[in-house]
Every structure is written in C-alpha cells, then in structure tokens.
Amino acid sequence: MKRFVVLDKKVGETPLSAIHAWRIKNLEYKNVSASYAGRLDPMASGKLLILLGDECKRQREYTNLDKEYEIEVLLDIGSDTGDVLGIPEYSSQTTTPDERVTVNTLRDELGEHLREYPKFSSKTVNGKPLFLYALEGKLKDIEIPKHFERIFKIKLINLYMISCKELAGRISRLLDYVQRTDEPSKRMGEDFRVDSILEKWEQLFESSHERNFTVIRLKVICGSGTYMRSLAGRIGKSLRTEALTLSIRRTKIGKYVSLWNGFGFWFNTY
C-alpha cells in the first residue's frame, strides 16, 4: 500500500472531491483513510499531496513543506476572495507597469512578514472558519488572526495584455468548472455564490468592454501557509490599483533552502 500519492488537482475541484475522484479509479483504497497535506483553493490547480492510511497521523510534518507556484495576477480588478471566484471590484483605471517597476514591487514581498489570514479562508475563530464570518457579514465582530508568511523568491516570467472580451470568455469558462452541491451543510456558501458572482462579472465587462488589462505572470517559491490570493492583492496595492489571481498552479512541494542573492535549492520534493 502506498503511504502517499501526489494528485494533479483540477481547477474547480476541492481537495476532498479530488480525493474522491482518485478513489473511484483506485478502488483498492476505497476504505483507506486519506487526508490532504496543504490544501488548494477551488480555483487553483496542481500538486496536491494526499496521505494514506497510517501516514495520516504524520500530517503535521507534511503541512510545513515549502511550495512553488506559477500564478497570474490580473491588474485593475479585485475581488472579496482575491481570485475570480469572488465578487469583482473594478478600479476604473488602467495600470500598465513596465518590467522595472514590477520587479521593484515584487522585491518588497521577499522575506518573512506577519500577515492577516484571508477573510475567505478556512482558518477558524471560535471554532468557525473565517469564510463563514465573511458570508454572514460578521467579520467586524471578531479579530482576524495573523500568521507569518515567508517568500523565498519571486521571478517575473512576463507581462502581457488581455482584452476585455478574452478575459470575459476565460472567466466564464473558469466558473463553469466550479462544482455545485445540494448538501444542506453547504447552504451558506450557495454553491460558492457562483451565479451572483457571474452576474457581477457580466456587469463589470459591460462597463469596461473597450479596454485591455495587464496580467503579471510569476513564479513564487514560498513557505507553507503563504496565500497567493493575498499576494496578488498586495501587488495591486503597491501599484495603486486592485488585483486578483487569474490563475494559481502549484508546481512543487518539498523543502527549499535559501542561500544568498536569490539562490537556493530544493530537496525531498514531491
């Protein structure tokens, strides 16, 4: 029996639905306990480490692993979740940073920083996840907890422009991937609010149909618990606009050793 398996989670899947799909194809593990070590958001894809059987008891050891991501940051549009699966907010401005400005902005994100957890996250406060407080409009009643995030390296891959028409088509296809459910326990999430979110996106595109948007493609090496959605929002603020993650793909899991001047190496990768 395998101690773990690394799945390629698809956009729209939750970690639990990815495990369920894998079990259907591997019936010998139907009754074997399984848990994920380091979750991925529904709109993120890539490597998802699944522990099996007795290895689940060592989950904490695995959840502290470092990660590598390739992400796309869309400028001039933000959302309450930090990705396309959120209520969009249009900044009504056109931001076109050059490579020099972008690299300087990214440099400020390096190192270890104390950050608030995203309001749409599974971090619990008084036994209830933050995203439920957000959906209920009760975030003002609590203090959002903080944690340390560490970014070892950020590499600018490229900058490109996308038309409003192309962006609208891409977001529509992404939202089509979102899995729906009729489970009573998920009622507050309203199927991730996908119908109301799609309506808001359509309204946004109606008001901005003649423009292009800047997208920043990045490779990020970071410590466990570093949120790419939050990183995108901070990049937007540094550039004096709104921003969100258009895509997130996890490409590596393991231990990263940072040396000097941006150099480092991976070991024990999955």
Backbone as CSV, one residue per row, in Angstrom:
resi,resn,N_x,N_y,N_z,CA_x,CA_y,CA_z,C_x,C_y,C_z
1,MET,0.834,-1.194,0.000,0.000,0.000,0.000,0.874,1.252,0.000
2,LYS,0.478,2.231,-0.785,1.214,3.487,-0.841,1.021,4.277,0.457
3,ARG,2.077,5.008,0.854,1.979,5.873,2.031,1.381,7.225,1.649
4,PHE,1.584,7.630,0.412,1.039,8.901,-0.060,0.931,8.851,-1.579
5,VAL,0.198,9.793,-2.131,0.082,9.947,-3.576,-0.005,11.445,-3.868
6,VAL,0.566,11.867,-4.972,0.505,13.272,-5.381,-0.468,13.381,-6.555
7,LEU,-1.564,14.084,-6.338,-2.579,14.259,-7.369,-2.364,15.571,-8.112
8,ASP,-2.831,15.624,-9.344,-2.857,16.873,-10.102,-4.285,17.408,-10.006
9,LYS,-4.510,18.257,-8.991,-5.859,18.774,-8.767,-6.258,19.705,-9.903
10,LYS,-7.500,19.573,-10.335,-8.004,20.386,-11.432,-8.670,21.655,-10.906
11,VAL,-8.752,22.663,-11.752,-9.498,23.876,-11.416,-10.950,23.496,-11.168
12,GLY,-11.522,24.029,-10.104,-12.917,23.755,-9.754,-13.085,22.668,-8.727
13,GLU,-12.112,21.760,-8.627,-12.184,20.710,-7.625,-11.818,21.248,-6.245
14,THR,-12.424,20.681,-5.215,-11.950,20.875,-3.851,-10.990,19.727,-3.550
15,PRO,-10.144,19.856,-2.522,-9.283,18.726,-2.171,-10.057,17.442,-1.916
16,LEU,-11.217,17.545,-1.250,-11.997,16.347,-0.954,-12.573,15.711,-2.217
17,SER,-13.017,16.539,-3.159,-13.555,15.966,-4.394,-12.442,15.356,-5.238
18,ALA,-11.213,15.914,-5.140,-10.076,15.326,-5.855,-9.745,13.944,-5.287
19,ILE,-9.790,13.822,-3.970,-9.555,12.516,-3.335,-10.629,11.530,-3.751
20,HIS,-11.890,11.978,-3.766,-13.000,11.103,-4.144,-12.825,10.593,-5.568
21,ALA,-12.434,11.482,-6.495,-12.238,11.078,-7.888,-11.097,10.067,-8.005
22,TRP,-10.043,10.248,-7.215,-8.914,9.314,-7.246,-9.326,7.950,-6.705
23,ARG,-10.135,7.939,-5.657,-10.582,6.668,-5.081,-11.434,5.874,-6.059
24,ILE,-12.231,6.556,-6.863,-13.065,5.864,-7.841,-12.198,5.088,-8.828
25,LYS,-11.035,5.652,-9.160,-10.120,4.993,-10.097,-9.191,3.996,-9.400
26,ASN,-9.144,4.050,-8.066,-8.266,3.168,-7.294,-9.082,2.523,-6.178
27,LEU,-9.940,1.588,-6.550,-10.911,1.020,-5.619,-10.267,0.264,-4.465
28,GLU,-9.000,-0.145,-4.607,-8.335,-0.834,-3.505,-8.117,0.090,-2.299
29,TYR,-8.256,1.407,-2.533,-8.100,2.384,-1.447,-9.453,2.954,-0.996
30,LYS,-10.527,2.316,-1.419,-11.861,2.824,-1.125,-12.087,3.036,0.366
31,ASN,-11.624,2.111,1.202,-11.864,2.186,2.644,-10.613,2.570,3.433
32,VAL,-9.598,3.065,2.736,-8.362,3.504,3.395,-8.480,4.988,3.724
33,SER,-8.146,5.357,4.956,-8.214,6.764,5.342,-7.255,7.593,4.484
34,ALA,-7.664,8.822,4.182,-6.856,9.715,3.346,-7.047,11.145,3.812
35,SER,-5.990,11.925,3.786,-6.068,13.338,4.156,-5.073,14.115,3.312
36,TYR,-5.408,15.367,3.018,-4.503,16.185,2.214,-3.561,16.967,3.127
37,ALA,-2.349,17.176,2.645,-1.331,17.909,3.404,-1.036,19.201,2.658
38,GLY,-1.762,20.248,3.009,-1.629,21.526,2.316,-2.729,21.659,1.276
39,ARG,-3.808,22.363,1.631,-4.966,22.428,0.753,-4.687,23.351,-0.439
40,LEU,-5.523,23.237,-1.445,-5.506,24.121,-2.601,-6.908,24.697,-2.773
41,ASP,-6.996,25.997,-3.071,-8.288,26.632,-3.291,-9.008,25.991,-4.479
42,PRO,-10.334,26.100,-4.536,-11.074,25.513,-5.664,-10.586,26.001,-7.031
43,MET,-10.184,27.267,-7.149,-9.763,27.788,-8.444,-8.284,27.546,-8.723
44,ALA,-7.571,26.917,-7.807,-6.154,26.593,-8.010,-6.021,25.172,-8.532
45,SER,-4.919,24.917,-9.222,-4.650,23.579,-9.742,-3.240,23.168,-9.349
46,GLY,-2.903,21.922,-9.682,-1.535,21.476,-9.465,-1.400,20.416,-8.394
47,LYS,-0.201,20.326,-7.862,0.160,19.223,-6.968,-0.555,19.298,-5.618
48,LEU,-1.215,18.181,-5.296,-1.924,18.041,-4.024,-1.426,16.752,-3.384
49,LEU,-0.773,16.870,-2.247,-0.191,15.716,-1.558,-1.243,15.057,-0.669
50,ILE,-1.524,13.780,-0.934,-2.541,13.035,-0.200,-1.857,11.953,0.632
51,LEU,-2.077,11.955,1.937,-1.533,10.935,2.831,-2.532,9.798,2.965
52,LEU,-2.016,8.582,3.072,-2.878,7.402,3.086,-2.613,6.542,4.319
53,GLY,-3.673,5.963,4.868,-3.543,5.028,5.985,-2.882,5.655,7.201
54,ASP,-1.923,4.936,7.786,-1.250,5.407,8.994,-0.431,6.675,8.765
55,GLU,-0.115,6.962,7.514,0.673,8.175,7.226,-0.117,9.443,7.569
56,CYS,-1.428,9.314,7.646,-2.268,10.465,8.014,-1.919,10.987,9.409
57,LYS,-1.406,10.100,10.270,-1.049,10.508,11.622,0.139,11.467,11.628
58,ARG,0.877,11.523,10.535,2.047,12.396,10.429,1.729,13.659,9.625
59,GLN,0.458,14.009,9.547,0.037,15.115,8.688,0.773,16.413,8.989
60,ARG,0.996,16.702,10.261,1.639,17.962,10.629,3.036,18.087,10.014
61,GLU,3.748,16.968,9.926,5.087,17.004,9.341,5.046,17.431,7.874
62,TYR,3.999,17.034,7.181,3.892,17.336,5.758,3.346,18.729,5.491
63,THR,2.497,19.234,6.359,1.873,20.527,6.099,2.849,21.688,6.229
64,ASN,4.023,21.448,6.779,5.026,22.510,6.897,5.975,22.564,5.705
65,LEU,5.685,21.822,4.649,6.548,21.818,3.475,6.427,23.123,2.687
66,ASP,7.520,23.476,2.009,7.533,24.669,1.171,6.838,24.369,-0.159
67,LYS,6.472,25.429,-0.875,5.720,25.274,-2.116,6.294,26.179,-3.209
68,GLU,6.068,25.747,-4.459,6.363,26.592,-5.616,5.084,26.737,-6.433
69,TYR,4.791,27.960,-6.857,3.590,28.244,-7.628,3.935,29.032,-8.887
70,GLU,3.116,28.840,-9.906,3.084,29.749,-11.036,1.715,30.410,-11.020
71,ILE,1.708,31.735,-10.968,0.447,32.459,-10.836,0.357,33.576,-11.873
72,GLU,-0.876,33.976,-12.140,-1.141,35.139,-12.979,-1.898,36.156,-12.139
73,VAL,-1.404,37.374,-12.121,-2.020,38.456,-11.355,-2.674,39.428,-12.329
74,LEU,-3.990,39.559,-12.226,-4.755,40.466,-13.076,-4.865,41.825,-12.392
75,LEU,-4.457,42.874,-13.089,-4.499,44.225,-12.519,-5.795,44.950,-12.859
76,ASP,-6.166,45.878,-11.988,-7.308,46.788,-12.121,-8.653,46.152,-11.811
77,ILE,-8.654,44.889,-11.357,-9.864,44.254,-10.845,-9.489,43.481,-9.582
78,GLY,-10.230,43.708,-8.509,-10.044,42.945,-7.289,-11.291,42.127,-7.011
79,SER,-11.284,41.359,-5.932,-12.496,40.647,-5.514,-12.407,40.374,-4.024
80,ASP,-13.546,40.054,-3.415,-13.543,39.829,-1.971,-12.813,38.545,-1.588
81,THR,-12.632,37.623,-2.540,-11.895,36.391,-2.248,-10.442,36.455,-2.714
82,GLY,-10.117,37.421,-3.553,-8.754,37.528,-4.080,-8.530,36.737,-5.344
83,ASP,-9.580,36.056,-5.853,-9.482,35.336,-7.123,-10.773,35.549,-7.905
84,VAL,-10.928,34.836,-9.037,-12.098,35.076,-9.881,-13.372,34.536,-9.257
85,LEU,-13.263,33.665,-8.253,-14.431,33.109,-7.570,-14.833,34.022,-6.411
86,GLY,-14.993,35.294,-6.738,-15.367,36.284,-5.743,-16.145,37.407,-6.404
87,ILE,-16.740,38.275,-5.599,-17.461,39.434,-6.129,-16.433,40.426,-6.651
88,PRO,-16.401,40.701,-7.973,-15.356,41.561,-8.530,-15.563,43.034,-8.212
89,GLU,-14.441,43.743,-8.146,-14.458,45.181,-7.908,-13.543,45.848,-8.934
90,TYR,-14.120,46.682,-9.781,-13.392,47.333,-10.866,-12.795,48.642,-10.369
91,SER,-11.509,48.847,-10.644,-10.844,50.047,-10.131,-11.025,51.262,-11.032
92,SER,-11.560,51.063,-12.235,-11.810,52.151,-13.190,-10.544,52.931,-13.542
93,GLN,-9.428,52.234,-13.619,-8.192,52.855,-14.061,-7.417,51.844,-14.893
94,THR,-6.433,52.342,-15.630,-5.621,51.484,-16.483,-4.186,51.488,-15.971
95,THR,-3.721,50.350,-15.502,-2.384,50.217,-14.921,-1.524,49.364,-15.840
96,THR,-0.430,49.937,-16.318,0.468,49.227,-17.235,1.911,49.384,-16.769
97,PRO,2.298,48.715,-15.691,3.677,48.845,-15.187,4.666,48.188,-16.145
98,ASP,5.871,48.774,-16.222,6.902,48.131,-17.026,7.637,47.100,-16.173
99,GLU,8.606,46.411,-16.757,9.304,45.337,-16.058,10.064,45.855,-14.840
100,ARG,10.682,47.019,-14.962,11.475,47.566,-13.848,10.586,47.854,-12.646
101,VAL,9.472,48.523,-12.872,8.546,48.847,-11.783,8.004,47.576,-11.141
102,THR,7.676,46.602,-11.961,7.124,45.349,-11.448,8.133,44.613,-10.577
103,VAL,9.378,44.518,-11.046,10.421,43.823,-10.284,10.659,44.517,-8.949
104,ASN,10.671,45.838,-8.941,10.860,46.575,-7.685,9.705,46.322,-6.722
105,THR,8.495,46.215,-7.246,7.329,45.921,-6.406,7.430,44.530,-5.794
106,LEU,7.868,43.570,-6.582,7.987,42.196,-6.104,9.050,42.059,-5.029
107,ARG,10.098,42.849,-5.121,11.198,42.761,-4.166,10.721,43.021,-2.734
108,ASP,9.732,43.876,-2.578,9.220,44.204,-1.235,8.506,43.027,-0.581
109,GLU,8.123,42.021,-1.364,7.396,40.867,-0.828,8.324,39.785,-0.287
110,LEU,9.608,39.879,-0.571,10.546,38.845,-0.140,10.744,38.855,1.373
111,GLY,11.051,37.695,1.932,11.305,37.588,3.365,10.080,37.160,4.138
112,GLU,10.157,37.283,5.445,9.090,36.853,6.348,8.315,38.064,6.855
113,HIS,6.985,37.975,6.787,6.117,39.075,7.200,4.922,38.527,7.981
114,LEU,4.449,39.293,8.937,3.247,38.944,9.683,2.039,39.441,8.900
115,ARG,1.163,38.513,8.501,0.018,38.861,7.664,-1.282,38.373,8.296
116,GLU,-2.372,39.064,7.988,-3.692,38.573,8.355,-4.071,37.403,7.454
117,TYR,-4.805,36.438,8.001,-5.365,35.389,7.172,-6.400,36.014,6.228
118,PRO,-6.546,35.495,5.015,-7.605,35.990,4.127,-8.967,35.784,4.766
119,LYS,-9.849,36.754,4.564,-11.181,36.621,5.174,-11.970,35.467,4.565
120,PHE,-11.659,35.099,3.319,-12.238,33.889,2.743,-11.195,32.780,2.808
121,SER,-11.029,32.239,4.015,-10.124,31.114,4.242,-10.757,30.192,5.277
122,SER,-10.139,29.031,5.452,-10.675,28.034,6.389,-10.121,28.198,7.800
123,LYS,-9.321,29.216,8.043,-8.807,29.460,9.389,-9.980,29.701,10.339
124,THR,-9.969,28.989,11.458,-11.104,29.088,12.383,-10.877,30.122,13.480
125,VAL,-11.957,30.764,13.876,-12.002,31.662,15.026,-13.208,31.235,15.857
126,ASN,-12.967,30.861,17.104,-14.031,30.343,17.963,-14.748,29.149,17.325
127,GLY,-13.962,28.323,16.650,-14.499,27.105,16.075,-15.215,27.263,14.743
128,LYS,-15.215,28.470,14.173,-15.914,28.702,12.912,-14.946,29.302,11.897
129,PRO,-14.936,28.789,10.651,-14.000,29.299,9.648,-14.292,30.750,9.271
130,LEU,-13.226,31.461,8.918,-13.357,32.873,8.575,-14.329,33.102,7.426
131,PHE,-14.345,32.193,6.443,-15.215,32.441,5.286,-16.688,32.476,5.676
132,LEU,-17.069,31.766,6.753,-18.459,31.834,7.203,-18.761,33.192,7.836
133,TYR,-17.810,33.720,8.619,-17.997,35.080,9.140,-18.167,36.071,7.988
134,ALA,-17.366,35.894,6.923,-17.444,36.800,5.780,-18.801,36.694,5.089
135,LEU,-19.270,35.472,4.868,-20.559,35.273,4.206,-21.710,35.816,5.048
136,GLU,-21.574,35.727,6.379,-22.622,36.211,7.275,-22.509,37.710,7.537
137,GLY,-21.453,38.349,7.039,-21.250,39.776,7.287,-20.892,40.090,8.722
138,LYS,-20.180,39.165,9.393,-19.876,39.329,10.815,-18.379,39.452,11.096
139,LEU,-17.591,39.791,10.090,-16.147,39.927,10.316,-15.832,41.013,11.327
140,LYS,-16.689,42.028,11.403,-16.453,43.137,12.341,-16.589,42.690,13.793
141,ASP,-17.187,41.531,13.998,-17.402,41.043,15.361,-16.204,40.275,15.906
142,ILE,-15.202,40.030,15.073,-14.048,39.248,15.501,-12.757,39.964,15.126
143,GLU,-11.679,39.498,15.717,-10.351,39.965,15.317,-9.746,38.910,14.403
144,ILE,-9.430,39.310,13.175,-8.876,38.361,12.214,-7.463,37.985,12.654
145,PRO,-7.196,36.705,12.850,-5.874,36.279,13.319,-4.789,36.503,12.258
146,LYS,-3.553,36.535,12.735,-2.409,36.744,11.847,-1.464,35.553,11.918
147,HIS,-0.636,35.427,10.910,0.375,34.380,10.881,1.554,34.877,10.055
148,PHE,2.680,34.188,10.167,3.858,34.574,9.407,3.843,33.881,8.047
149,GLU,4.094,34.663,7.025,4.272,34.140,5.686,5.694,34.429,5.235
150,ARG,6.286,33.476,4.508,7.653,33.666,4.042,7.738,33.392,2.550
151,ILE,8.302,34.352,1.831,8.530,34.201,0.399,10.037,34.201,0.162
152,PHE,10.531,33.099,-0.385,11.959,32.960,-0.645,12.374,33.656,-1.941
153,LYS,11.523,33.516,-2.951,11.917,34.001,-4.271,10.682,34.281,-5.119
154,ILE,10.698,35.372,-5.861,9.658,35.680,-6.846,10.353,36.010,-8.163
155,LYS,9.980,35.307,-9.201,10.548,35.560,-10.518,9.466,36.069,-11.459
156,LEU,9.713,37.194,-12.099,8.796,37.705,-13.107,8.995,36.898,-14.391
157,ILE,7.962,36.195,-14.821,8.032,35.434,-16.068,7.790,36.359,-17.256
158,ASN,6.670,37.066,-17.215,6.410,38.064,-18.256,5.180,38.883,-17.893
159,LEU,4.976,39.957,-18.642,3.782,40.783,-18.577,3.062,40.651,-19.919
160,TYR,1.740,40.541,-19.888,1.016,40.518,-21.156,-0.325,41.217,-20.993
161,MET,-0.917,41.572,-22.125,-2.202,42.252,-22.125,-3.283,41.278,-22.581
162,ILE,-4.454,41.413,-21.993,-5.600,40.605,-22.381,-6.791,41.527,-22.599
163,SER,-7.512,41.320,-23.688,-8.662,42.166,-23.979,-9.820,41.824,-23.058
164,CYS,-10.720,42.760,-22.939,-11.900,42.538,-22.090,-12.701,41.341,-22.597
165,LYS,-12.810,41.207,-23.913,-13.563,40.096,-24.489,-12.894,38.763,-24.157
166,GLU,-11.561,38.698,-24.298,-10.840,37.467,-23.981,-10.955,37.128,-22.508
167,LEU,-10.853,38.159,-21.659,-10.945,37.943,-20.222,-12.330,37.439,-19.831
168,ALA,-13.360,38.023,-20.426,-14.731,37.600,-20.118,-14.935,36.127,-20.470
169,GLY,-14.427,35.709,-21.627,-14.559,34.314,-22.021,-13.802,33.384,-21.098
170,ARG,-12.611,33.811,-20.692,-11.794,32.972,-19.818,-12.445,32.804,-18.450
171,ILE,-12.958,33.880,-17.882,-13.580,33.802,-16.563,-14.871,32.978,-16.619
172,SER,-15.628,33.123,-17.711,-16.844,32.324,-17.860,-16.502,30.838,-17.873
173,ARG,-15.429,30.464,-18.580,-15.023,29.053,-18.630,-14.544,28.571,-17.263
174,LEU,-13.820,29.429,-16.542,-13.335,29.049,-15.217,-14.499,28.789,-14.263
175,LEU,-15.498,29.657,-14.293,-16.634,29.496,-13.386,-17.474,28.279,-13.738
176,ASP,-17.399,27.844,-14.996,-18.108,26.625,-15.391,-17.540,25.390,-14.698
177,TYR,-16.273,25.475,-14.278,-15.630,24.332,-13.624,-16.074,24.152,-12.174
178,VAL,-16.660,25.187,-11.586,-16.991,25.147,-10.163,-18.054,24.084,-9.901
179,GLN,-17.752,23.211,-8.960,-18.682,22.131,-8.635,-19.800,22.640,-7.732
180,ARG,-21.011,22.209,-8.035,-22.177,22.615,-7.255,-22.609,21.470,-6.347
181,THR,-23.346,21.820,-5.308,-23.786,20.799,-4.358,-25.145,21.187,-3.791
182,ASP,-25.918,20.180,-3.405,-27.199,20.438,-2.747,-27.161,20.005,-1.283
183,GLU,-25.938,19.842,-0.751,-25.803,19.447,0.647,-26.257,20.591,1.561
184,PRO,-27.136,20.297,2.543,-27.612,21.350,3.457,-26.474,22.039,4.193
185,SER,-25.395,21.310,4.509,-24.283,21.900,5.257,-23.551,22.956,4.453
186,LYS,-23.737,22.964,3.108,-23.059,23.930,2.244,-23.980,25.089,1.848
187,ARG,-25.143,25.155,2.460,-26.143,26.127,2.028,-25.653,27.570,2.142
188,MET,-24.916,27.885,3.215,-24.451,29.257,3.385,-23.538,29.686,2.242
189,GLY,-22.760,28.732,1.696,-21.864,29.059,0.603,-22.566,29.246,-0.730
190,GLU,-23.819,28.825,-0.830,-24.621,28.982,-2.033,-23.845,28.556,-3.278
191,ASP,-23.291,27.330,-3.269,-22.506,26.848,-4.408,-21.399,27.839,-4.763
192,PHE,-20.706,28.327,-3.734,-19.633,29.311,-3.898,-20.162,30.629,-4.470
193,ARG,-21.488,30.865,-4.382,-22.120,32.101,-4.872,-21.912,32.289,-6.368
194,VAL,-21.694,31.208,-7.109,-21.237,31.325,-8.490,-22.226,32.077,-9.381
195,ASP,-23.519,31.937,-9.161,-24.493,32.634,-10.012,-24.429,34.145,-9.808
196,SER,-24.399,34.587,-8.547,-24.322,36.028,-8.286,-22.972,36.593,-8.704
197,ILE,-21.919,35.785,-8.566,-20.584,36.230,-8.975,-20.523,36.406,-10.486
198,LEU,-21.064,35.453,-11.232,-21.085,35.558,-12.692,-21.868,36.778,-13.144
199,GLU,-22.963,37.066,-12.464,-23.756,38.254,-12.792,-22.941,39.527,-12.591
200,LYS,-22.178,39.598,-11.488,-21.353,40.778,-11.222,-20.240,40.922,-12.262
201,TRP,-19.643,39.801,-12.670,-18.622,39.857,-13.714,-19.218,40.375,-15.018
202,GLU,-20.396,39.921,-15.367,-21.035,40.375,-16.608,-21.301,41.878,-16.558
203,GLN,-21.721,42.387,-15.401,-21.944,43.826,-15.256,-20.645,44.595,-15.406
204,LEU,-19.562,44.048,-14.836,-18.253,44.704,-14.936,-17.802,44.782,-16.391
205,PHE,-17.964,43.701,-17.129,-17.498,43.696,-18.512,-18.337,44.606,-19.399
206,GLU,-19.594,44.783,-19.070,-20.437,45.702,-19.830,-19.932,47.137,-19.723
207,SER,-19.349,47.470,-18.560,-18.876,48.843,-18.336,-17.423,49.058,-18.754
208,SER,-16.728,47.987,-19.131,-15.306,48.122,-19.469,-14.947,47.355,-20.742
209,HIS,-15.909,47.199,-21.650,-15.738,46.293,-22.786,-14.722,46.757,-23.816
210,GLU,-14.300,48.006,-23.793,-13.398,48.508,-24.831,-11.942,48.589,-24.386
211,ARG,-11.597,48.024,-23.278,-10.237,48.175,-22.756,-9.494,46.842,-22.665
212,ASN,-8.188,46.942,-22.439,-7.333,45.796,-22.179,-6.881,45.825,-20.726
213,PHE,-6.481,44.662,-20.218,-5.989,44.550,-18.849,-4.578,43.964,-18.855
214,THR,-3.769,44.397,-17.874,-2.428,43.858,-17.707,-2.467,42.628,-16.812
215,VAL,-1.728,41.583,-17.215,-1.579,40.372,-16.414,-0.087,40.155,-16.160
216,ILE,0.261,39.896,-14.891,1.647,39.633,-14.492,1.789,38.151,-14.203
217,ARG,2.670,37.472,-14.922,2.922,36.047,-14.678,4.162,35.905,-13.802
218,LEU,4.025,35.117,-12.726,5.085,34.988,-11.733,5.342,33.535,-11.371
219,LYS,6.573,33.264,-10.937,6.903,32.013,-10.257,7.277,32.378,-8.839
220,VAL,6.629,31.735,-7.867,6.805,32.088,-6.453,7.246,30.855,-5.672
221,ILE,8.347,30.978,-4.932,8.788,29.936,-4.001,8.556,30.469,-2.597
222,CYS,7.808,29.737,-1.792,7.373,30.282,-0.506,7.253,29.194,0.550
223,GLY,7.121,29.635,1.791,6.903,28.730,2.897,5.458,28.294,2.976
224,SER,5.209,27.299,3.804,3.867,26.780,3.994,2.928,27.876,4.502
225,GLY,1.677,27.859,4.018,0.685,28.803,4.508,0.756,30.175,3.886
226,THR,1.466,30.324,2.777,1.537,31.610,2.079,0.437,31.659,1.031
227,TYR,-0.430,32.646,1.116,-1.609,32.725,0.265,-1.319,33.544,-0.990
228,MET,-1.456,32.904,-2.154,-1.232,33.595,-3.419,-2.301,34.648,-3.676
229,ARG,-3.527,34.409,-3.212,-4.592,35.399,-3.384,-4.256,36.700,-2.652
230,SER,-3.698,36.560,-1.451,-3.305,37.748,-0.684,-2.124,38.453,-1.336
231,LEU,-1.172,37.669,-1.849,-0.025,38.241,-2.542,-0.470,39.088,-3.720
232,ALA,-1.408,38.591,-4.508,-1.910,39.346,-5.658,-2.522,40.670,-5.219
233,GLY,-3.297,40.640,-4.154,-3.909,41.869,-3.658,-2.875,42.885,-3.208
234,ARG,-1.812,42.412,-2.559,-0.762,43.326,-2.102,0.000,43.925,-3.287
235,ILE,0.224,43.117,-4.316,0.887,43.634,-5.516,0.042,44.749,-6.124
236,GLY,-1.262,44.538,-6.171,-2.147,45.573,-6.681,-2.055,46.857,-5.875
237,LYS,-2.078,46.738,-4.551,-1.992,47.935,-3.706,-0.673,48.661,-3.912
238,SER,0.414,47.912,-4.053,1.718,48.543,-4.278,1.737,49.313,-5.590
239,LEU,0.952,48.849,-6.566,0.857,49.528,-7.857,-0.315,50.504,-7.894
240,ARG,-0.923,50.753,-6.725,-2.003,51.726,-6.547,-3.234,51.380,-7.372
241,THR,-3.577,50.092,-7.336,-4.786,49.638,-8.017,-5.311,48.397,-7.303
242,GLU,-6.304,47.759,-7.883,-6.817,46.486,-7.386,-6.178,45.349,-8.181
243,ALA,-6.169,44.141,-7.616,-5.620,42.989,-8.324,-6.168,41.704,-7.713
244,LEU,-6.154,40.645,-8.518,-6.555,39.317,-8.052,-5.770,38.259,-8.819
245,THR,-5.857,37.029,-8.347,-5.192,35.929,-9.046,-6.118,35.404,-10.143
246,LEU,-5.641,35.493,-11.380,-6.388,34.951,-12.511,-6.173,33.447,-12.594
247,SER,-4.995,32.983,-12.179,-4.729,31.549,-12.116,-3.671,31.278,-11.059
248,ILE,-3.754,30.097,-10.457,-2.769,29.614,-9.482,-2.504,28.147,-9.803
249,ARG,-1.235,27.820,-10.011,-0.871,26.419,-10.218,0.315,26.065,-9.326
250,ARG,0.131,25.053,-8.470,1.215,24.592,-7.606,2.073,23.607,-8.397
251,THR,3.357,23.902,-8.495,4.253,23.109,-9.335,5.250,22.280,-8.550
252,LYS,5.424,22.558,-7.262,6.412,21.807,-6.493,6.052,21.842,-5.009
253,ILE,6.340,20.728,-4.313,6.181,20.613,-2.858,7.447,19.979,-2.317
254,GLY,8.002,20.519,-1.240,9.212,19.938,-0.664,9.851,20.863,0.355
255,LYS,11.151,20.786,0.460,11.908,21.670,1.350,12.861,22.498,0.507
256,TYR,12.798,23.803,0.710,13.633,24.724,-0.047,14.641,25.380,0.888
257,VAL,15.889,25.391,0.473,16.953,26.041,1.236,17.376,27.297,0.501
258,SER,17.169,28.445,1.130,17.553,29.723,0.540,18.991,30.052,0.939
259,LEU,19.814,30.386,-0.039,21.221,30.687,0.224,21.452,32.195,0.211
260,TRP,21.838,32.766,-0.901,22.130,34.195,-0.946,21.805,34.724,-2.342
261,ASN,21.521,36.023,-2.399,21.260,36.699,-3.667,20.239,35.964,-4.545
262,GLY,19.241,35.409,-3.891,18.183,34.740,-4.631,18.470,33.304,-5.005
263,PHE,19.649,32.796,-4.649,19.985,31.409,-4.967,19.471,30.477,-3.867
264,GLY,19.161,29.252,-4.250,18.704,28.256,-3.298,18.536,26.926,-4.011
265,PHE,18.124,25.905,-3.278,17.926,24.605,-3.899,16.834,23.842,-3.167
266,TRP,16.223,22.891,-3.916,15.163,22.043,-3.380,15.711,20.676,-3.008
267,PHE,15.098,20.060,-1.998,15.359,18.643,-1.714,14.078,18.036,-1.147
268,ASN,14.011,16.705,-1.167,12.814,15.979,-0.696,11.535,16.532,-1.329
269,THR,11.527,16.618,-2.662,10.365,17.167,-3.357,9.355,16.066,-3.676
270,TYR,8.091,16.487,-3.856,7.006,15.572,-4.197,6.389,16.024,-5.521
